[in-house]
Amino acid sequence: MKMNIKNILSAVAASVMLTACIGDLNTLPLNPTDVTSETAYGADEAGYLSGLTKLYFQIISNDTQDLKVTDGGASEFIRGLWSTQEVTTDAAKNAWPDAWVNDLNKNTWRGDVLNDAVYAVYVRSLQGVAYINEYLRQTADEKLSQRGVSEELKVKIQGFRAEARFLRAYFYWALVDSFGNVPFSTETSPFGGGYNPPQTPRAEIFNFIVSELEYLASSESAMPEAQSCYPRADKGSCLGLLARLYLNAEVYTGTAMWAEAKATCEKIYNMPYKLATNYDELFRGDNAENPDARGEFLFAAAYDSDHAQSWGGSTYLTCGSLNGDDGPIYLTGSADGWSGNRIPGDYVRKYFNVSNPDYTTGEYDCADNRGKYFLIKGRTEMTDADLLVFTAGWSCYKYTNIPSTDKTGETYAAEAVTLSDIDFPLIRLGEIHLIYAEACMHAGGDASAQVAALAARAGVAAPATIDEDFLIAERARELMWEGHRRTDLVRYGKFTSKDFPWPFKGGSFQGNVDLGDHMNIFPIPSSELATNLDLVQNPGYAGR
């Protein structure tokens, strides 16, 4: 099958990522009319940059073409991944009445009913893989020679190809983490003519991802050097994702790889990443322009209210976390409030040790700097009757479009927009420190310096002991609302266990229910089972 390049690149002109050197990708298709992917690329650089742009854009795309959705924002990859990672756990609950939201809130999703967020993660990821495979086919050396591409440009394109391979590895990570066994293909696989990629065991895809990342992070690959081209991927991005793969290796394959996780983190420590001085600046609208914040990011999704617009990602996390009565401009720099996500008070008390909450004045006491982004004025405690009442629970404005130079939001209010400029951190050094701590706990080693650095930034004392209980809590604090929670709880054996309750787990307000271990992964979306008869549904779910 020849992929229609207009479908692949239609969003580039309006939605290219212009932050930093991603601006190099601000290039239009060579031909404004419909052309096939075999004729879109020529002998100059423009078409290859445009194709690469589309691959990055797949992370934040709202395009609904060929998707079974009515809301483009809800179909965005990061919004879907965040929802499946956070709303399904103790970290967040959503007040919208949509059926898919209710199923995430209560862990009642099914295999025979399509869930919009689960569908978004599955389809956006596989769509991204398909685009990347085609890009790699069209940038193969023999294709470039046929088009008369110069040797100098061929060298550049090898770098583009390396970035594409990293993005494919990232999408495959999301798939194996969320769904287990999924369709698998590469640029060498057959395609077209009704070919369906084979559903491949999770462990086999894990091994492929690891092999790709190990090569891409090596000295002989053409991958850009660490921090050389933010927010595009580089060798540090490869090692960061590789560390995450090793961290969860026992879940994905049945065999733990703690020594590998530890060694990978140590390689990252030889790269020029540094913890940001101020935690809150990691999540502000100018984090891409702020070198102190940007220096912590190994990989991020670039959002721009003018050029990389999305109704998902950080726009969803700012607008969706407050309502119109909260004065969102002064809290998040956004001109809109959607009354969506908030945090159960149990989570805040358990992990941030807050005290003396006053729901009239909005004041509370919390020594941890990471626990100062909650809004409780006009709120109430969450009860079994108000899951869909937005003001029941603690609102969170960790993500704010207000730049770091404006501490109050007063001067920014006049410029507030609905769409976000906040780059969403997909991998950052704070996560690497916690991976290292967990790896040292299992494989031996000393991560006290890394953990102490996080504690110092948070304004709290370093722990006397680094054990599983500490790591469960510290990851809840340090990585709150960054899309890690479900994966963490699965790794610790807590996600489906009645011994780790949270409000509305399994539909029970007390949450002390066993979900069933099949719910450690999501079902293959019913729409995909209907169109691909070769797919087999995950165990425990309705369908083939």
C-alpha positions as CSV (number, residue, x, y, z in Angstrom):
1,M,0.0,0.0,0.0
2,K,1.3,3.5,-0.9
3,M,0.6,5.8,2.0
4,N,-0.9,9.2,1.0
5,I,1.7,11.7,2.0
6,K,-1.0,14.5,2.3
7,N,-2.5,12.4,5.1
8,I,0.9,12.1,6.7
9,L,1.9,15.7,6.5
10,S,-1.3,17.7,6.4
11,A,-0.8,19.0,9.9
12,V,2.8,20.1,9.4
13,A,2.2,23.7,8.2
14,A,-0.2,24.6,11.0
15,S,1.3,22.5,13.8
16,V,5.1,22.2,13.4
17,M,7.1,22.3,16.7
18,L,9.0,25.5,16.6
19,T,10.7,25.4,20.0
20,A,14.5,25.6,19.8
21,C,16.1,23.6,17.0
22,I,12.8,21.8,16.3
23,G,12.3,24.9,14.2
24,D,14.5,23.2,11.6
25,L,11.5,21.0,10.9
26,N,9.3,24.0,10.0
27,T,9.0,22.8,6.4
28,L,6.1,22.3,4.1
29,P,5.5,19.3,1.9
30,L,7.3,19.5,-1.5
31,N,4.0,19.2,-3.3
32,P,0.8,20.8,-2.0
33,T,-1.4,18.3,-3.8
34,D,-2.0,14.6,-3.0
35,V,1.1,12.6,-3.8
36,T,2.3,9.2,-2.7
37,S,5.1,8.8,-0.2
38,E,7.3,7.5,-3.0
39,T,7.1,10.8,-4.9
40,A,7.0,13.3,-2.0
41,Y,10.7,13.1,-1.3
42,G,13.3,14.6,-3.6
43,A,17.0,15.4,-3.6
44,D,16.9,18.2,-1.1
45,E,16.4,18.3,2.7
46,A,12.9,19.8,2.9
47,G,10.7,16.8,2.4
48,Y,12.7,14.6,4.8
49,L,12.4,17.2,7.5
50,S,8.7,17.5,6.9
51,G,8.3,13.8,7.2
52,L,10.3,13.7,10.4
53,T,8.1,16.6,11.8
54,K,5.0,14.5,11.2
55,L,6.5,11.7,13.3
56,Y,7.1,14.0,16.2
57,F,3.7,15.6,15.7
58,Q,2.0,12.2,16.2
59,I,2.7,12.5,19.9
60,I,0.4,15.6,20.1
61,S,-1.8,15.2,17.1
62,N,-5.6,16.0,17.3
63,D,-6.2,14.8,13.7
64,T,-9.1,12.4,13.7
65,Q,-8.8,11.1,10.2
66,D,-9.2,7.3,10.2
67,L,-10.0,7.3,14.0
68,K,-13.3,6.3,15.5
69,V,-13.6,9.4,17.7
70,T,-15.6,12.6,17.6
71,D,-13.4,14.6,19.9
72,G,-9.9,15.2,18.5
73,G,-8.5,16.4,21.9
74,A,-9.6,13.2,23.6
75,S,-7.8,11.2,20.9
76,E,-4.4,12.8,21.5
77,F,-1.7,10.3,22.6
78,I,-0.5,12.1,25.7
79,R,-4.0,12.9,26.9
80,G,-5.0,9.2,26.5
81,L,-1.8,7.9,28.1
82,W,-2.1,10.3,31.0
83,S,-5.7,9.3,31.6
84,T,-5.0,5.6,31.6
85,Q,-2.0,6.1,33.9
86,E,-3.5,8.5,36.4
87,V,-7.3,8.4,36.5
88,T,-7.2,4.6,36.9
89,T,-5.2,5.0,40.2
90,D,-5.2,6.8,43.5
91,A,-3.7,9.9,41.9
92,A,-6.7,11.4,40.0
93,K,-10.4,11.3,39.4
94,N,-12.3,13.0,36.7
95,A,-15.7,14.7,37.1
96,W,-17.0,14.4,33.6
97,P,-20.1,12.2,33.0
98,D,-18.7,10.4,29.9
99,A,-18.9,6.6,30.0
100,W,-15.2,6.2,29.2
101,V,-14.3,8.5,32.1
102,N,-16.5,6.6,34.5
103,D,-14.8,3.3,33.5
104,L,-11.3,4.7,34.2
105,N,-12.5,6.3,37.5
106,K,-13.8,3.0,38.7
107,N,-11.6,0.5,36.9
108,T,-14.6,-1.0,35.2
109,W,-13.4,-0.9,31.6
110,R,-14.3,-3.9,29.4
111,G,-13.1,-5.6,26.3
112,D,-16.4,-5.4,24.4
113,V,-16.9,-1.7,25.0
114,L,-14.7,1.0,23.4
115,N,-13.0,3.3,25.9
116,D,-11.8,6.5,24.2
117,A,-8.6,6.9,26.2
118,V,-7.5,3.3,25.9
119,Y,-8.4,3.5,22.2
120,A,-6.3,6.7,21.8
121,V,-3.2,5.1,23.3
122,Y,-3.5,2.0,21.1
123,V,-4.4,3.6,17.8
124,R,-2.1,6.6,18.0
125,S,0.8,4.4,18.9
126,L,0.3,1.9,16.1
127,Q,-0.5,4.7,13.7
128,G,2.9,6.3,14.7
129,V,4.7,3.0,14.1
130,A,3.1,2.7,10.7
131,Y,4.2,6.3,9.7
132,I,7.7,5.7,11.0
133,N,8.1,2.4,9.2
134,E,7.1,4.1,5.9
135,Y,9.5,7.0,6.6
136,L,12.3,4.5,7.1
137,R,11.4,2.8,3.9
138,Q,11.5,6.1,2.0
139,T,14.8,7.1,3.5
140,A,16.6,3.8,2.9
141,D,20.0,4.4,1.2
142,E,18.9,2.9,-2.2
143,K,15.9,5.2,-2.3
144,L,18.1,8.2,-1.6
145,S,20.6,7.2,-4.3
146,Q,17.7,6.8,-6.8
147,R,16.7,10.4,-6.1
148,G,20.1,11.8,-6.4
149,V,20.5,12.8,-2.8
150,S,24.0,14.1,-2.0
151,E,26.4,12.2,0.3
152,E,26.3,15.2,2.7
153,L,22.5,15.1,2.9
154,K,22.6,11.3,3.3
155,V,24.6,11.7,6.5
156,K,22.0,14.1,7.9
157,I,19.2,11.8,6.9
158,Q,20.9,9.0,8.9
159,G,20.4,11.2,11.9
160,F,16.7,11.7,11.0
161,R,16.3,8.0,10.7
162,A,17.8,7.5,14.1
163,E,15.3,9.9,15.7
164,A,12.5,8.0,13.9
165,R,13.7,4.7,15.3
166,F,13.7,6.2,18.8
167,L,10.1,7.4,18.4
168,R,9.1,4.0,17.2
169,A,10.7,2.5,20.3
170,Y,8.7,5.0,22.5
171,F,5.4,4.1,20.8
172,Y,6.2,0.4,21.2
173,W,7.0,0.9,24.9
174,A,3.6,2.5,25.4
175,L,2.0,-0.4,23.6
176,V,3.7,-3.2,25.6
177,D,3.2,-1.4,28.9
178,S,-0.5,-0.8,28.2
179,F,-1.6,-3.9,26.2
180,G,1.1,-6.6,26.4
181,N,1.0,-8.6,23.1
182,V,0.4,-6.2,20.2
183,P,0.8,-6.1,16.4
184,F,4.5,-5.7,15.5
185,S,6.1,-4.5,12.3
186,T,9.2,-2.7,11.1
187,E,10.3,-1.1,7.9
188,T,11.3,-4.6,6.6
189,S,7.8,-6.1,7.2
190,P,5.4,-6.8,4.4
191,F,2.8,-4.0,4.0
192,G,-0.3,-3.3,1.9
193,G,-2.7,-5.6,0.3
194,G,-4.6,-6.2,3.5
195,Y,-1.5,-7.4,5.4
196,N,-2.0,-7.4,9.2
197,P,1.2,-7.3,11.3
198,P,1.3,-10.4,13.6
199,Q,0.4,-10.0,17.2
200,T,3.7,-10.6,18.9
201,P,4.5,-11.6,22.5
202,R,5.3,-8.8,24.9
203,A,8.8,-10.1,25.7
204,E,9.8,-10.3,22.0
205,I,8.8,-6.6,21.4
206,F,10.6,-5.7,24.7
207,N,13.8,-7.3,23.3
208,F,13.4,-5.4,20.0
209,I,13.0,-2.1,21.9
210,V,16.0,-2.7,24.1
211,S,18.1,-3.7,21.1
212,E,17.1,-0.5,19.2
213,L,17.7,1.8,22.2
214,E,21.1,0.2,23.0
215,Y,22.3,0.8,19.5
216,L,20.8,4.3,19.2
217,A,22.5,5.3,22.4
218,S,25.9,3.9,21.3
219,S,28.8,6.0,19.9
220,E,28.4,4.5,16.4
221,S,24.8,5.6,15.9
222,A,23.8,8.8,14.1
223,M,21.5,9.8,17.0
224,P,22.1,13.4,18.1
225,E,24.3,13.9,21.2
226,A,22.7,14.6,24.6
227,Q,21.0,18.0,24.8
228,S,22.1,19.0,21.3
229,C,18.7,19.5,19.8
230,Y,15.9,20.0,22.4
231,P,13.1,19.0,22.2
232,R,14.0,16.5,19.5
233,A,15.2,13.1,20.8
234,D,18.9,12.4,21.4
235,K,21.1,9.8,22.9
236,G,20.1,10.8,26.4
237,S,16.4,10.2,25.4
238,C,17.4,6.7,24.3
239,L,19.1,5.9,27.6
240,G,16.2,7.4,29.6
241,L,13.7,5.2,27.9
242,L,16.0,2.2,28.2
243,A,16.3,2.7,31.9
244,R,12.5,2.7,32.2
245,L,12.4,-0.5,30.1
246,Y,14.9,-2.2,32.4
247,L,13.0,-0.9,35.5
248,N,9.9,-2.7,34.4
249,A,11.6,-5.7,32.8
250,E,10.2,-8.2,35.2
251,V,6.6,-7.1,34.4
252,Y,7.2,-7.2,30.7
253,T,9.3,-10.4,30.4
254,G,9.2,-12.2,33.8
255,T,13.0,-11.5,34.3
256,A,14.2,-8.6,36.4
257,M,17.1,-6.5,35.0
258,W,18.1,-4.3,37.9
259,A,21.8,-4.3,37.2
260,E,21.1,-3.1,33.6
261,A,18.8,-0.4,35.0
262,K,21.5,0.8,37.4
263,A,24.2,0.8,34.7
264,T,22.0,2.7,32.3
265,C,21.3,5.4,34.8
266,E,25.1,5.7,35.5
267,K,25.6,6.3,31.8
268,I,23.1,9.2,31.9
269,Y,25.0,10.7,34.9
270,N,27.9,11.1,32.5
271,M,25.8,13.3,30.3
272,P,25.2,17.1,30.9
273,Y,21.7,16.8,32.6
274,K,21.1,18.6,35.8
275,L,18.2,18.9,38.2
276,A,16.3,22.1,37.9
277,T,16.8,24.4,40.8
278,N,13.1,25.1,41.2
279,Y,10.7,22.2,40.8
280,D,7.8,24.3,39.7
281,E,9.7,25.8,36.8
282,L,9.7,22.3,35.2
283,F,6.0,22.7,34.5
284,R,5.6,26.4,33.5
285,G,4.8,27.9,30.1
286,D,8.4,28.9,29.5
287,N,10.0,25.7,30.5
288,A,11.4,25.2,27.0
289,E,13.0,28.7,27.1
290,N,14.2,28.3,30.7
291,P,17.7,26.6,30.5
292,D,17.5,25.6,34.2
293,A,14.3,23.7,33.6
294,R,15.2,22.4,30.1
295,G,18.5,21.0,31.5
296,E,16.5,18.3,33.4
297,F,14.6,17.0,30.4
298,L,15.8,14.0,28.5
299,F,12.7,14.0,26.3
300,A,9.7,16.3,26.1
301,A,6.6,16.9,24.0
302,A,6.7,20.4,22.6
303,Y,3.5,22.4,22.9
304,D,3.1,26.0,21.5
305,S,-0.1,28.0,21.6
306,D,0.6,29.4,18.2
307,H,2.4,26.6,16.3
308,A,2.0,23.2,18.0
309,Q,-1.6,23.4,19.3
310,S,-3.4,20.6,21.0
311,W,-6.5,20.1,23.1
312,G,-4.7,17.3,24.9
313,G,-1.3,17.3,26.7
314,S,-0.5,20.3,28.9
315,T,-3.6,22.2,27.7
316,Y,-5.7,19.4,29.1
317,L,-3.8,19.4,32.4
318,T,-4.2,23.2,32.9
319,C,-7.7,23.8,31.7
320,G,-9.0,20.4,32.9
321,S,-7.8,21.0,36.5
322,L,-9.8,24.1,37.4
323,N,-13.2,25.5,36.8
324,G,-14.3,29.0,35.7
325,D,-14.9,30.2,39.3
326,D,-11.3,29.4,40.3
327,G,-9.8,32.4,38.4
328,P,-7.7,30.0,36.2
329,I,-5.8,32.9,34.6
330,Y,-4.0,33.7,37.9
331,L,-3.3,30.0,38.7
332,T,-2.5,28.5,35.3
333,G,-2.3,31.3,32.8
334,S,-5.1,29.6,30.9
335,A,-8.2,31.5,30.0
336,D,-10.6,28.5,30.5
337,G,-11.5,26.0,33.1
338,W,-13.0,22.6,32.2
339,S,-13.8,21.2,35.7
340,G,-12.3,17.8,35.0
341,N,-9.4,16.2,37.0
342,R,-8.7,16.5,40.7
343,I,-7.0,14.5,43.4
344,P,-8.6,12.6,46.3
345,G,-7.7,14.1,49.6
346,D,-6.5,10.7,50.7
347,Y,-3.6,10.9,48.2
348,V,-2.5,14.3,49.3
349,R,-2.6,13.5,53.0
350,K,-0.8,10.1,52.6
351,Y,2.1,11.3,50.5
352,F,2.5,15.0,51.2
353,N,1.7,15.0,54.9
354,V,-0.6,18.1,54.6
355,S,-2.3,19.4,57.7
356,N,-4.8,22.0,58.8
357,P,-6.7,22.3,55.6
358,D,-9.2,25.2,55.6
359,Y,-11.7,24.8,52.8
360,T,-13.0,28.3,53.4
361,T,-9.8,30.3,53.1
362,G,-8.0,27.7,50.9
363,E,-5.0,27.5,53.3
364,Y,-3.2,24.3,54.4
365,D,0.2,23.4,55.8
366,C,2.7,21.4,53.8
367,A,6.5,21.3,54.2
368,D,7.1,19.6,50.8
369,N,7.5,22.2,48.0
370,R,5.9,19.6,45.6
371,G,2.7,19.8,47.6
372,K,2.0,23.5,47.2
373,Y,0.0,23.3,44.0
374,F,-3.4,22.3,45.4
375,L,-6.5,24.4,45.4
376,I,-9.0,23.7,48.2
377,K,-10.9,26.9,48.6
378,G,-14.6,26.1,48.1
379,R,-13.8,22.4,48.0
380,T,-15.1,19.5,50.1
381,E,-13.8,16.0,50.9
382,M,-14.7,13.4,48.4
383,T,-17.5,11.0,49.4
384,D,-19.1,8.0,47.8
385,A,-21.9,10.3,46.4
386,D,-19.8,12.9,44.6
387,L,-17.4,11.2,42.2
388,L,-18.7,13.5,39.4
389,V,-18.7,16.6,41.6
390,F,-15.6,18.6,40.5
391,T,-15.3,20.5,43.8
392,A,-15.2,17.3,45.8
393,G,-11.5,16.7,46.1
394,W,-8.3,18.8,45.8
395,S,-7.6,20.7,42.6
396,C,-4.1,20.7,41.3
397,Y,-2.4,23.4,39.3
398,K,1.1,21.8,39.0
399,Y,1.0,22.7,35.3
400,T,0.8,26.5,34.7
401,N,1.1,28.5,31.5
402,I,2.4,31.4,33.6
403,P,6.2,31.8,32.9
404,S,8.7,31.4,35.6
405,T,9.5,35.1,35.5
406,D,5.9,36.0,36.7
407,K,5.5,34.5,40.2
408,T,1.9,35.6,40.7
409,G,0.3,35.6,37.3
410,E,-0.8,39.2,37.7
411,T,1.1,40.5,34.7
412,Y,0.5,37.5,32.6
413,A,-3.3,37.6,33.0
414,A,-3.7,40.1,30.1
415,E,-1.9,37.7,27.8
416,A,-3.6,34.5,28.9
417,V,-4.7,32.0,26.2
418,T,-6.5,28.7,26.4
419,L,-4.0,26.6,24.6
420,S,-0.8,25.8,26.4
421,D,2.9,26.6,25.9
422,I,4.1,24.1,28.5
423,D,6.3,21.3,27.2
424,F,5.2,18.0,28.7
425,P,8.2,16.1,30.3
426,L,8.2,12.6,28.9
427,I,11.5,11.6,30.5
428,R,13.4,13.8,33.0
429,L,16.3,13.4,35.4
430,G,14.1,13.3,38.5
431,E,12.7,10.1,37.1
432,I,16.2,8.7,36.4
433,H,17.2,9.4,40.0
434,L,14.3,7.3,41.3
435,I,15.0,4.5,38.8
436,Y,18.5,4.5,40.1
437,A,17.3,4.3,43.7
438,E,15.1,1.3,42.9
439,A,17.8,-0.4,40.9
440,C,20.3,0.0,43.7
441,M,17.8,-1.3,46.2
442,H,17.7,-4.6,44.3
443,A,21.1,-4.8,42.7
444,G,23.3,-3.1,45.3
445,G,24.7,0.3,45.2
446,D,24.2,3.7,46.9
447,A,21.6,6.1,45.5
448,S,21.5,8.3,48.7
449,A,23.0,11.3,46.8
450,Q,20.3,11.2,44.1
451,V,17.5,10.8,46.6
452,A,19.0,13.5,48.8
453,A,19.1,15.9,45.9
454,L,15.4,15.4,45.2
455,A,14.6,15.9,48.9
456,A,16.7,19.1,49.1
457,R,14.9,20.6,46.2
458,A,11.6,19.6,47.8
459,G,12.6,21.2,51.1
460,V,12.3,18.1,53.1
461,A,14.7,15.7,54.9
462,A,16.3,12.9,53.1
463,P,15.0,9.4,54.1
464,A,16.9,7.3,56.5
465,T,16.0,4.2,54.5
466,I,15.3,3.7,50.8
467,D,12.9,0.8,50.6
468,E,9.8,0.0,48.5
469,D,7.4,1.9,50.8
470,F,9.5,5.0,50.4
471,L,9.8,4.6,46.6
472,I,6.0,4.2,46.2
473,A,5.5,7.4,48.1
474,E,8.4,9.3,46.6
475,R,7.4,8.5,43.1
476,A,3.9,9.6,44.0
477,R,5.3,13.0,45.0
478,E,8.1,13.6,42.6
479,L,6.3,12.3,39.5
480,M,2.7,13.3,40.4
481,W,0.5,13.7,37.3
482,E,3.4,13.0,34.9
483,G,1.9,9.7,33.6
484,H,3.7,7.0,35.6
485,R,1.3,6.0,38.4
486,R,-0.4,2.9,36.9
487,T,2.9,1.5,35.7
488,D,4.4,2.0,39.1
489,L,1.6,0.3,41.0
490,V,1.6,-2.6,38.6
491,R,5.4,-3.1,39.1
492,Y,4.9,-3.0,42.9
493,G,2.0,-5.5,42.7
494,K,-0.4,-2.9,44.1
495,F,-2.6,-2.0,41.2
496,T,-5.1,-4.9,41.4
497,S,-4.7,-5.8,45.0
498,K,-7.4,-5.1,47.6
499,D,-4.6,-4.5,50.1
500,F,-3.8,-1.2,48.4
501,P,-7.1,0.6,48.4
502,W,-8.1,4.0,47.1
503,P,-11.4,5.8,46.6
504,F,-13.6,4.2,43.9
505,K,-11.1,1.4,43.1
506,G,-13.1,-1.3,41.4
507,G,-16.3,0.8,41.8
508,S,-16.1,0.8,45.6
509,F,-15.6,4.0,47.5
510,Q,-13.6,2.1,50.1
511,G,-11.5,0.6,47.3
512,N,-10.5,-2.5,49.1
513,V,-11.3,-4.9,46.2
514,D,-9.3,-7.2,44.0
515,L,-9.5,-6.1,40.4
516,G,-8.2,-9.3,38.9
517,D,-4.7,-9.5,37.6
518,H,-5.9,-9.3,34.0
519,M,-6.5,-5.6,34.6
520,N,-2.8,-5.0,34.8
521,I,-3.1,-4.4,31.1
522,F,-5.9,-3.0,29.0
523,P,-8.0,-4.9,26.5
524,I,-7.3,-4.6,22.8
525,P,-10.0,-2.0,21.6
526,S,-13.1,-3.7,20.4
527,S,-13.0,-1.7,17.2
528,E,-9.6,-3.2,16.3
529,L,-10.8,-6.7,17.0
530,A,-13.7,-6.1,14.6
531,T,-11.5,-5.0,11.8
532,N,-8.5,-7.3,12.3
533,L,-9.6,-10.9,12.7
534,D,-6.0,-12.0,13.4
535,L,-6.0,-10.2,16.8
536,V,-6.7,-12.1,20.0
537,Q,-8.2,-10.3,23.0
538,N,-6.1,-10.1,26.2
539,P,-7.0,-12.8,28.8
540,G,-9.9,-11.9,31.1
541,Y,-11.7,-9.6,28.7
542,A,-14.6,-10.3,26.5
543,G,-14.0,-10.9,22.8
544,R,-11.9,-13.3,20.8
